[in-house]
């Protein structure tokens, strides 16, 4: 784990990291230019077929081309993808945290607080001087203002001193409360900085000194060996894709995207056709490629479930005790069959949602946008990541993270209904710019309010995946970054909050709807430029937060969006996308499109 202290981060010269990254990129570009000269000046020039026409000349030209290809592949893999991109990504990540840290340290010093503790459990406490000032009944003016008392103007201002004496506990508590908020913010900054530092260290240490498999030397067996070499190149690409998909490379989504773009069209098509299970779930691969691969996987999974269902039905038909039941094996088979049928029905419903009658990607008729399948699974309650519109080309991207009781079956039902509502609202507000709206059920959501949603383990299991997803959207989105929003509902806000504060999410805005808390007590600790929160007056979630402060409280620091409740008899924890809350929906659409908010 990173041993970087807050002082190390404060004093870090991020420009030096960026210089290293840019230098390696410049080096790689210059070397690629040399291989191009080798092809144009040597192969196509001096050694061209016009000058040398023979089998040997053909072999020499091919050999030079293969060596050039190998050299460029290694430059891309090591110099650009691993060294340059790692250094540039790390510089960007640490610089963002450094700017926040310097702002925070300035506030801590201005309020006469001190930072104490180790690298990962920092504490922010009042300094000895501030303690003395409070107990001497001379608290600083900022602290008096927080409590709402007048600061003594002189030693003989007995009325103000008496007021300070009466309020000495509230004054001290107010100072400690602000310390807690700053401590929360500091720990979140350092958590994200340590994460970036650890990721960079892992990526660089993963570069092993493995000599490339160069083309075979000329000789009597050259013709046989060269065929084996070309086959090995194809296998090498597949092995790299497998390692990326399994998380064995420590490559970021940006690096994955660079690797994918460096492949030839034939290599990409071959990977999608032969190994859709590696391509479909991988962040950093373009949306259209993932969608193609995931649709193949979905077909295959439904077929596999059909086979498993038929097999168990055959076993049940021949099982003893079929009529009366009661046997352990019979009951177990029945339970397994019911689970398989449920998975099969859920996946079929999802397939129907995103596929038209001719087997092509379906279109959401209210916006004219296609559905894209970015991921799915049946583990636990099930997962589904579906986008309305292509996030790679959209000006705005909104990812909706649902909460407790969200499951695969609802991915084509109520959850998709909310996703479509947000897509329609964004389209109505800003039809001139495309907004991609994503249902991100990329985690196993808690099945119950109590005890599961009272715990943070579900959010902890989702945090790294959500971080990777946002980085993947950025990586595939082209040079002009989209305006990206994460919209969480209920426990989904806890997922977003934990991911943002501990891992870091690459988003511009967070919208926290009906939040039970986001694991931190201030919006600043989330590390995102703009944070919005809303809870309607009849939502029972407003009775008390479980996972930190209520984000709609003024002290939290989010911009509040007003949401109108539904009827008294309705479940007002779930009415935020109803027509009764059109004003709140319009406000959220304004944030998502960047038109207002």
C-alpha positions in Angstrom: 0.0 0.0 0.0 1.2 3.5 -0.8 3.1 5.2 2.0 2.6 8.7 0.6 1.8 11.2 3.4 -0.4 14.3 3.0 2.8 16.4 3.0 4.3 14.3 0.2 1.1 14.9 -1.8 1.1 18.6 -1.1 4.7 19.0 -2.2 4.7 16.6 -5.1 5.9 18.0 -8.4 3.2 16.6 -10.7 4.8 18.4 -13.7 7.8 16.0 -13.4 5.5 13.0 -13.7 3.8 14.5 -16.7 7.2 15.3 -18.3 8.2 11.7 -18.0 5.0 10.5 -19.6 5.2 13.0 -22.4 8.9 12.1 -23.0 8.1 8.5 -23.4 5.3 9.3 -25.8 7.6 11.5 -27.8 10.2 8.8 -27.9 7.6 6.2 -29.1 6.4 8.6 -31.8 9.9 9.2 -33.1 10.7 5.5 -33.2 7.5 4.7 -35.1 8.7 7.3 -37.6 11.9 5.3 -38.1 10.0 2.1 -38.8 7.9 4.0 -41.3 11.1 5.1 -43.0 12.3 1.5 -43.1 9.1 0.6 -44.9 9.0 3.5 -47.3 12.7 4.1 -48.0 14.0 0.6 -47.8 11.2 -1.9 -48.5 9.2 0.2 -50.9 12.3 2.0 -52.2 15.7 0.4 -52.5 14.4 -3.1 -52.0 11.2 -2.6 -54.0 10.0 -5.2 -56.5 11.1 -2.9 -59.3 14.7 -3.3 -58.2 14.7 -6.9 -56.8 12.3 -9.5 -58.0 12.9 -13.0 -56.6 11.6 -15.3 -53.9 14.5 -14.3 -51.6 13.7 -10.6 -52.1 10.1 -11.3 -51.2 11.2 -13.1 -48.1 13.5 -10.2 -47.1 10.8 -7.6 -47.6 8.4 -9.7 -45.5 11.0 -10.2 -42.8 11.7 -6.5 -42.5 7.9 -5.8 -42.3 7.5 -8.4 -39.5 10.4 -6.9 -37.5 8.9 -3.4 -37.9 5.5 -4.6 -36.8 7.0 -6.3 -33.8 9.0 -3.2 -32.9 5.9 -1.0 -33.1 3.8 -3.4 -31.0 6.4 -3.4 -28.3 6.7 0.4 -28.4 3.0 0.7 -28.1 2.7 -1.9 -25.3 5.7 -0.7 -23.1 6.6 2.9 -24.0 3.1 4.3 -24.7 0.5 2.2 -23.0 2.3 1.1 -19.9 4.9 3.8 -19.2 3.6 7.0 -20.8 -0.1 6.5 -20.1 0.5 5.3 -16.6 2.6 8.4 -15.8 0.2 10.8 -17.4 -2.9 9.3 -15.7 -1.1 9.3 -12.4 0.0 12.9 -12.8 -3.6 13.9 -13.6 -5.1 12.0 -10.7 -2.6 13.2 -8.1 -2.7 16.7 -9.3 -6.5 16.8 -8.9 -6.1 15.5 -5.3 -3.3 17.9 -4.7 -5.4 20.9 -5.6 -8.1 19.8 -3.2 -5.6 19.0 -0.5 -4.0 22.5 -0.7 -7.4 24.1 -0.5 -8.2 21.9 2.5 -4.9 22.5 4.3 -5.4 26.2 3.9 -8.8 26.0 5.6 -7.4 23.8 8.4 -4.6 26.3 9.0 -7.0 29.3 8.8 -9.2 27.7 11.5 -6.2 26.9 13.8 -6.6 23.1 13.4 -3.9 20.5 13.2 -3.5 17.3 11.2 -2.3 14.3 13.3 -2.1 10.6 12.9 -0.6 8.1 10.5 -0.8 7.8 6.7 -4.3 6.3 6.4 -6.1 7.4 9.6 -5.4 11.1 9.8 -7.2 13.1 12.5 -8.0 16.8 12.4 -8.2 18.4 15.8 -8.2 21.9 17.4 -4.7 23.1 18.1 -3.5 23.8 21.6 -3.9 27.5 20.9 -7.5 27.1 19.8 -8.2 25.0 22.9 -6.8 27.8 25.1 -8.8 30.5 23.3 -12.1 28.5 23.8 -11.5 27.8 27.5 -10.2 31.4 28.0 -13.7 32.5 26.7 -12.0 34.2 23.7 -13.0 31.9 20.8 -12.2 33.3 17.3 -14.8 35.3 15.5 -15.4 32.5 12.9 -16.3 30.1 15.7 -18.5 32.6 17.4 -20.4 33.1 14.1 -20.9 29.4 13.7 -22.5 29.2 17.2 -24.3 32.5 16.9 -22.7 34.5 19.8 -20.8 37.7 19.9 -17.1 37.7 20.5 -15.8 39.6 23.4 -14.4 42.9 22.2 -12.1 43.5 25.2 -11.3 41.9 28.6 -13.9 44.0 30.3 -16.7 42.9 27.8 -18.3 40.9 30.5 -21.6 40.3 28.7 -19.9 38.6 25.8 -17.6 36.6 28.1 -20.7 35.4 30.0 -22.3 34.4 26.8 -19.2 32.6 25.7 -19.2 30.8 29.1 -22.8 29.7 28.7 -22.0 28.4 25.2 -18.6 26.9 25.9 -19.8 23.4 25.1 -21.6 24.3 21.9 -18.5 26.3 20.9 -16.2 23.4 21.4 -18.7 21.0 19.8 -18.9 23.2 16.8 -15.2 23.3 16.4 -15.0 19.5 16.7 -17.8 19.1 14.2 -15.9 21.2 11.6 -12.7 19.2 12.4 -14.7 16.0 11.7 -15.8 17.4 8.3 -12.3 18.4 7.4 -11.0 15.0 8.6 -13.6 13.3 6.4 -12.5 15.3 3.4 -8.8 14.7 4.1 -9.2 11.0 4.4 -11.1 10.8 1.2 -8.5 12.8 -0.7 -5.7 10.6 0.6 -7.7 7.4 -0.1 -8.0 8.4 -3.7 -4.3 9.5 -3.9 -3.1 6.2 -2.4 -5.3 4.4 -4.9 -3.8 6.2 -7.8 -0.3 5.7 -6.4 -0.9 2.0 -5.9 -2.4 1.6 -9.4 0.7 3.2 -11.0 3.1 1.1 -9.0 1.3 -2.1 -9.9 1.2 -1.1 -13.6 4.9 -0.3 -13.8 6.0 -3.4 -11.8 3.9 -5.6 -14.1 6.3 -4.8 -16.9 8.5 -7.9 -17.0 11.6 -8.2 -19.0 10.2 -10.7 -21.4 12.1 -10.6 -24.7 9.7 -10.4 -27.7 9.3 -13.5 -29.9 11.1 -12.1 -33.0 10.6 -13.5 -36.5 12.8 -16.6 -37.2 16.1 -16.1 -38.8 16.7 -17.1 -42.4 17.6 -20.6 -43.0 16.5 -23.9 -44.4 13.5 -24.2 -42.1 12.4 -20.5 -42.4 9.2 -21.2 -44.4 7.9 -23.6 -41.8 8.9 -21.4 -38.8 7.4 -18.3 -40.2 3.9 -19.9 -40.3 4.3 -20.9 -36.7 5.4 -17.3 -35.8 2.3 -15.8 -37.5 0.1 -18.3 -35.6 1.8 -17.3 -32.4 1.1 -13.7 -33.0 -2.6 -14.4 -33.2 -2.4 -16.5 -30.0 -0.5 -13.7 -28.3 -3.3 -11.2 -29.0 -5.8 -13.6 -27.6 -3.7 -14.2 -24.5 -3.3 -10.5 -23.9 -7.1 -10.0 -24.2 -7.7 -12.9 -21.7 -5.3 -11.3 -19.2 -7.0 -7.9 -19.6 -10.4 -9.4 -19.1 -9.3 -11.4 -16.0 -7.6 -8.3 -14.5 -4.2 -9.8 -14.6 -2.5 -6.8 -16.4 -3.1 -3.9 -14.0 -4.0 -1.9 -17.1 -6.4 1.1 -16.7 -9.4 1.4 -19.0 -7.5 4.1 -20.9 -4.6 1.7 -21.5 -7.0 -1.0 -22.5 -8.6 1.4 -25.0 -5.1 2.2 -26.5 -4.3 -1.5 -26.7 -7.6 -2.2 -28.5 -7.2 0.7 -30.9 -3.7 -0.6 -31.8 -5.1 -3.9 -33.0 -6.0 -4.4 -36.6 -9.6 -4.6 -37.7 -9.1 -8.3 -38.4 -7.7 -8.9 -34.9 -10.6 -7.1 -33.2 -13.2 -8.9 -35.3 -11.5 -12.3 -34.5 -11.6 -11.5 -30.7 -15.2 -10.6 -30.8 -16.1 -13.7 -32.7 -13.9 -16.2 -30.8 -14.0 -14.7 -27.3 -17.0 -12.5 -26.7 -16.8 -13.4 -23.0 -13.5 -11.4 -22.7 -14.6 -8.4 -24.9 -18.1 -7.8 -23.6 -17.5 -7.0 -20.0 -14.2 -5.1 -20.4 -14.2 -1.3 -19.6 -12.1 0.6 -22.2 -13.3 -1.3 -25.2 -15.7 0.8 -27.4 -19.4 0.5 -26.8 -20.3 -1.0 -30.2 -17.8 -3.8 -29.9 -19.0 -4.6 -26.3 -22.6 -4.5 -27.4 -21.9 -7.0 -30.3 -20.0 -9.3 -28.0 -22.6 -9.1 -25.1 -25.5 -9.9 -27.5 -23.7 -13.1 -28.5 -23.1 -13.9 -24.9 -26.7 -13.3 -24.1 -27.9 -15.7 -26.8 -25.4 -18.3 -25.6 -26.5 -17.9 -22.0 -30.2 -18.3 -22.8 -29.4 -21.4 -24.9 -27.3 -22.8 -22.0 -30.1 -22.3 -19.5 -32.6 -24.0 -21.9 -30.3 -27.0 -21.9 -29.9 -27.0 -18.1 -33.7 -26.7 -17.7 -34.4 -29.5 -20.0 -31.9 -31.7 -18.3 -33.4 -31.1 -14.8 -36.9 -31.6 -16.2 -35.8 -35.0 -17.5 -34.4 -35.9 -14.1 -37.6 -34.9 -12.4 -39.7 -36.9 -14.8 -37.8 -40.0 -13.8 -37.3 -39.3 -10.1 -38.7 -41.5 -7.5 -41.3 -39.8 -5.4 -42.3 -37.5 -8.2 -46.0 -37.6 -7.3 -45.7 -37.3 -3.5 -42.6 -35.1 -3.4 -40.7 -34.9 -0.1 -37.5 -36.5 -1.2 -34.4 -34.3 -0.6 -33.1 -34.8 -4.1 -36.5 -34.0 -5.6 -36.9 -30.8 -3.6 -33.3 -29.7 -4.4 -33.9 -30.3 -8.1 -37.2 -28.3 -8.0 -35.5 -25.4 -6.3 -32.7 -25.5 -8.9 -35.2 -25.6 -11.7 -37.1 -22.7 -10.4 -33.9 -20.6 -10.1 -32.8 -21.5 -13.7 -36.3 -20.7 -15.0 -36.2 -17.3 -13.3 -32.8 -16.5 -14.7 -33.9 -17.6 -18.1 -37.1 -15.5 -18.0 -35.1 -12.5 -16.8 -32.5 -12.7 -19.5 -35.2 -13.3 -22.2 -37.0 -10.2 -21.0 -33.8 -8.2 -21.2 -33.2 -9.5 -24.7 -36.7 -8.6 -25.8 -36.1 -5.1 -24.4 -33.0 -4.4 -26.4 -33.8 -6.3 -29.6 -36.3 -5.6 -32.3 -38.5 -8.2 -34.1 -35.8 -8.7 -36.8 -33.1 -9.5 -34.3 -31.4 -6.1 -34.6 -30.7 -3.6 -31.7 -34.0 -2.1 -30.7 -34.6 1.7 -30.6 -36.2 3.7 -27.8 -39.0 5.3 -29.7 -39.3 8.5 -27.5 -35.7 9.5 -28.4 -34.8 7.5 -31.5 -31.7 6.1 -29.7 -30.5 2.5 -29.9 -30.1 0.2 -26.8 -26.5 -1.0 -26.1 -25.8 -3.9 -23.9 -22.6 -3.3 -21.9 -22.8 -6.1 -19.4 -25.1 -8.6 -17.7 -24.9 -11.5 -15.2 -27.1 -13.8 -13.1 -24.9 -14.0 -10.0 -26.7 -13.0 -6.8 -29.7 -10.8 -7.6 -28.3 -10.3 -11.2 -26.6 -7.5 -13.0 -27.4 -5.5 -16.1 -25.7 -2.5 -17.7 -27.7 -1.1 -20.6 -27.3 2.3 -22.4 -29.9 4.2 -24.3 -27.7 5.9 -26.8 -24.0 5.5 -27.4 -21.9 7.0 -24.6 -18.9 7.1 -26.8 -20.4 9.7 -29.1 -22.9 11.5 -26.8 -22.3 15.0 -25.5 -23.8 14.0 -22.1 -23.8 10.7 -20.2 -26.0 9.9 -17.2 -25.5 6.6 -15.4 -28.3 5.6 -13.1 -27.3 3.4 -10.1 -30.3 1.8 -8.4 -30.5 0.7 -4.8 -32.0 -2.0 -2.5 -34.0 -4.8 -4.1 -32.7 -3.9 -7.6 -32.4 -7.2 -9.6 -32.0 -8.6 -13.1 -35.8 -9.1 -13.5 -36.4 -5.4 -13.0 -33.7 -4.4 -15.4 -36.3 -4.7 -18.2 -39.1 -3.4 -16.0 -39.2 -0.6 -13.5 -35.5 0.2 -13.5 -35.5 0.4 -17.2 -38.6 2.6 -17.0 -36.8 5.1 -14.9 -33.8 5.0 -17.2 -36.1 5.7 -20.2 -37.8 8.5 -18.3 -34.5 10.2 -17.7 -33.5 9.7 -21.4 -36.8 11.3 -22.5 -36.5 14.2 -20.0 -33.0 14.9 -21.3 -34.1 14.7 -24.9 -37.0 17.1 -24.3 -34.8 19.6 -22.6 -31.9 19.5 -25.0 -32.8 17.7 -28.3 -29.8 19.2 -30.1 -27.2 17.3 -28.1 -27.3 13.5 -27.5 -27.5 12.3 -24.0 -26.7 8.6 -23.4 -28.6 7.3 -20.4 -27.3 4.2 -18.7 -28.8 1.7 -16.3 -25.8 0.7 -14.2 -26.8 -2.3 -12.2 -23.2 -3.5 -12.3 -23.3 -4.9 -8.7 -25.2 -7.3 -6.5 -27.7 -5.0 -4.8 -28.9 -5.7 -1.2 -32.1 -7.7 -1.2 -33.6 -6.2 1.9 -33.7 -2.9 3.8 -32.7 -4.7 7.0 -30.3 -6.0 7.6 -28.5 -5.9 4.2 -29.0 -2.3 3.2 -27.9 -1.2 6.7 -24.4 -2.5 5.8 -21.8 -1.1 3.5 -20.4 -4.4 2.1 -22.6 -4.2 -1.0 -21.3 -0.7 -1.8 -17.7 -1.9 -1.0 -18.1 -4.7 -3.6 -19.3 -2.2 -6.2 -16.9 0.7 -5.7 -14.0 -0.5 -7.8 -16.3 -1.6 -10.6 -18.1 1.8 -10.7 -14.7 3.6 -10.8 -13.6 1.4 -13.7 -16.9 2.0 -15.5 -16.6 5.8 -15.4 -12.9 5.6 -16.5 -14.0 3.3 -19.4 -16.6 5.8 -20.5 -14.0 8.5 -20.5 -11.5 6.3 -22.4 -13.9 5.5 -25.2 -15.5 8.9 -25.4 -13.0 10.6 -27.8 -11.1 13.8 -27.5 -14.1 15.9 -26.4 -15.1 14.7 -22.9 -18.8 14.3 -22.2 -20.7 16.0 -19.4 -21.0 12.9 -17.2 -23.4 12.5 -14.3 -23.9 9.6 -11.8 -27.5 9.5 -10.5 -28.0 7.3 -7.5 -31.3 6.3 -5.9 -31.5 5.1 -2.3 -28.7 2.6 -1.6 -27.3 3.4 -5.1 -26.2 6.8 -3.6 -24.3 4.9 -1.0 -22.5 3.0 -3.8 -21.7 6.2 -5.6 -20.5 7.9 -2.4 -18.2 5.1 -1.3 -16.8 4.8 -4.9 -16.3 8.5 -5.2 -14.6 9.0 -1.8 -12.5 5.9 -1.7 -11.7 5.0 -5.3 -12.6 8.2 -7.2 -15.1 8.4 -10.0 -14.5 10.2 -13.3 -17.7 12.2 -13.3 -18.7 15.9 -13.4 -21.9 15.7 -11.4 -23.5 13.5 -8.8 -27.2 13.4 -8.2 -28.2 11.8 -4.9 -31.8 10.8 -4.8 -33.5 9.7 -1.5 -30.1 9.0 0.0 -29.6 7.0 3.3 -26.1 8.6 3.4 -23.0 8.4 1.1 -20.4 7.3 3.8 -19.0 10.8 4.2 -20.3 13.9 5.8 -19.5 16.6 3.3 -19.9 17.0 -0.5 -16.3 18.1 -0.7 -15.1 14.6 0.3 -16.6 13.1 -2.8 -14.0 14.7 -5.1 -16.5 15.7 -7.8 -17.1 19.3 -9.0 -20.9 19.4 -8.5 -23.1 17.5 -6.1 -26.9 17.6 -6.0 -29.3 16.0 -3.5 -33.0 15.6 -3.2 -35.5 13.9 -0.9 -39.2 14.6 -0.9 -41.0 15.6 2.3 -43.0 12.3 2.5 -40.1 9.9 1.9 -39.4 7.8 5.0 -35.7 7.8 4.2 -35.7 11.4 5.5 -36.4 10.1 9.0 -32.7 9.3 9.5 -29.5 8.5 7.7 -27.7 5.2 8.1 -24.5 5.7 6.1 -23.4 9.2 7.0 -24.9 12.6 7.0 -28.1 13.4 5.1 -26.9 15.0 1.8 -29.8 17.4 1.7 -28.7 19.0 4.9 -27.2 22.5 4.3 -24.0 21.5 6.2 -23.3 18.7 3.8 -22.7 21.2 1.0 -24.7 19.8 -1.9 -27.1 21.8 -4.0 -30.6 20.8 -3.1 -33.2 19.9 -5.8 -36.8 20.2 -4.7 -38.8 17.1 -5.3 -42.6 16.9 -5.0 -44.0 13.8 -3.3 -46.8 11.7 -4.7 -50.0 10.9 -2.8 -50.0 10.2 0.9 -50.8 6.6 0.2 -48.0 6.1 -2.3 -44.5 4.8 -1.7 -42.9 8.2 -1.7 -39.4 6.6 -1.7 -40.0 5.7 -5.3 -42.0 8.6 -6.8 -39.1 10.7 -8.1 -39.6 9.7 -11.7 -43.4 10.1 -11.6 -45.3 12.8 -13.3 -46.1 14.3 -9.9 -42.4 15.2 -9.6 -42.0 16.8 -13.1 -40.3 19.9 -11.6 -37.7 17.7 -9.9 -37.3 15.7 -13.0 -36.7 18.8 -15.1 -34.1 20.0 -12.5 -32.3 16.7 -12.8 -32.4 16.8 -16.6 -30.9 20.3 -16.4 -27.9 19.0 -14.5 -27.6 15.9 -16.8 -27.6 18.0 -20.0 -25.7 20.9 -18.6 -28.5 23.2 -19.7 -29.4 24.3 -16.2 -28.6 23.5 -12.6 
